[in-house]
């Protein structure tokens, strides 16, 4: 049988010690320090307990971000030509993070078209890679839209890679995280976005709901916090709207950092994102919108 001391050493390293366990440990420390008379024994016990309580307080915030869900939204997937000779393709990765098999339904909502579905079965802890998913899974060319991955049994994790194959030097891509539908909110804050010379900026809104949403978009110089542009955007049910070449669209100056704030009504949710693409290579950076004021706890 594992002794108390070795048991606590084992529990400490998995960063999941509870308040109740700290109380038990307090009694254990008390027995061990009773023989250590005077100030030294008291200080030793206090220091150990303080460390345990700090561990309890920090264990939860230090854990990884939970992105698995039974409904995961990938805001954009594509197989189509773009500006400056770019050719955009999308690969998709899906991971079953549980010990039970999962049956998945992939629903693709192409812009301007009817939804298409495909099914995937994943055994326990298995994953799937779908290459050029728009063409090879859904059979569409010159198409772009939103994808929702639904699981009938257990939660899954999903991510996509959208990449340009139109450069002689090789592929240049951007990672697109699939986010749980239940973690989306009415707000999309996009920080660290740039309109610097030599690049172009796109802004997208994916609406996973079954009704039209109206989005208010405000653009700020991040250094001065001066508003430099605004626009209202309507996004239909299960649709994606992407605004391209925003510097020209909004007559923006070349700035190293701007902030975009997108908001819809309290009862609506949106997956907002931005993409900054180099004009010379087609290399792209994906930024997904956060919800510091309205996101779920």
RAVENMO-V363258 format. One record per backbone hydrogen bond with DSSP energy under -1.0 kcal/mol. CO is the residue of the C=O (numbers start at 1). NH is the residue of the N-H. E is the energy in kcal/mol with one decimal. If there is no record, write none. Layout:
<<CO NH E> <CO NH E>>
//
This chain:
<<3 7 -2.5> <4 8 -2.2> <5 9 -1.8> <6 10 -2.0> <7 11 -2.3> <8 12 -2.2> <9 13 -1.0> <12 15 -1.4> <18 22 -1.7> <19 23 -1.9> <20 24 -1.9> <21 25 -2.6> <22 26 -2.1> <23 27 -1.5> <24 28 -2.0> <25 29 -2.9> <26 30 -2.3> <27 31 -1.9> <28 32 -2.0> <29 33 -2.1> <35 37 -1.6> <38 42 -1.6> <39 43 -2.5> <40 44 -2.2> <41 45 -2.2> <42 46 -2.2> <43 47 -2.4> <44 48 -2.1> <45 49 -2.3> <46 50 -2.4> <47 51 -2.0> <48 52 -1.9> <49 53 -2.6> <50 54 -2.2> <51 55 -1.9> <52 56 -2.0> <53 57 -2.2> <54 58 -2.1> <55 59 -1.8> <58 62 -1.7> <60 63 -1.6> <69 156 -2.3> <70 151 -2.5> <71 181 -2.7> <72 149 -2.7> <73 179 -2.2> <74 147 -2.7> <77 145 -2.0> <79 143 -2.0> <80 88 -2.8> <83 86 -1.5> <86 82 -3.0> <87 165 -2.8> <88 80 -1.6> <89 163 -2.3> <90 133 -2.2> <91 161 -2.5> <92 130 -3.0> <93 159 -2.2> <94 128 -2.5> <95 157 -2.3> <98 125 -2.1> <102 122 -2.9> <103 152 -2.2> <104 120 -1.8> <105 150 -2.7> <106 118 -1.8> <107 148 -2.3> <108 116 -2.5> <109 146 -1.4> <110 113 -2.2> <116 108 -3.3> <118 106 -3.4> <120 104 -3.4> <122 102 -3.0> <123 126 -2.1> <126 96 -2.9> <128 94 -2.4> <130 92 -2.3> <132 136 -3.0> <133 137 -1.5> <133 138 -1.5> <134 140 -2.3> <143 79 -2.6> <144 111 -3.0> <145 77 -2.3> <146 109 -3.2> <147 74 -3.1> <148 107 -2.8> <149 72 -2.6> <150 105 -2.8> <156 69 -1.9> <157 95 -2.7> <158 178 -2.1> <159 93 -3.0> <160 176 -3.2> <161 91 -2.3> <162 174 -2.4> <163 89 -2.5> <164 172 -1.4> <167 170 -1.8> <172 164 -3.3> <174 162 -2.4> <176 160 -2.8> <179 73 -3.0> <180 183 -1.7> <181 184 -1.2> <185 270 -2.4> <186 264 -2.0> <188 262 -2.2> <189 290 -2.1> <190 260 -2.5> <193 258 -3.3> <196 199 -1.2> <198 279 -2.5> <200 277 -2.7> <201 246 -2.3> <202 275 -2.2> <203 243 -3.6> <204 273 -2.2> <205 241 -2.3> <206 271 -2.2> <209 238 -1.3> <213 235 -2.7> <215 233 -2.8> <216 263 -2.0> <217 231 -2.1> <218 261 -3.0> <219 228 -2.9> <219 229 -1.3> <220 259 -2.4> <221 225 -2.9> <226 221 -2.7> <229 219 -2.7> <231 217 -2.9> <233 215 -3.2> <235 213 -2.6> <236 239 -1.6> <239 207 -2.7> <241 205 -2.4> <243 203 -2.6> <245 249 -2.2> <246 250 -2.9> <247 252 -2.1> <255 195 -2.6> <257 222 -1.2> <258 193 -1.7> <259 220 -2.9> <260 190 -3.0> <261 218 -2.6> <262 188 -2.7> <263 216 -3.1> <265 268 -1.8> <271 206 -2.3> <272 289 -3.3> <273 204 -2.9> <274 287 -2.8> <275 202 -2.4> <276 285 -2.1> <277 200 -2.4> <278 282 -1.5> <283 278 -3.1> <285 276 -2.2> <287 274 -2.8> <290 189 -2.7> <291 295 -1.9>>
//
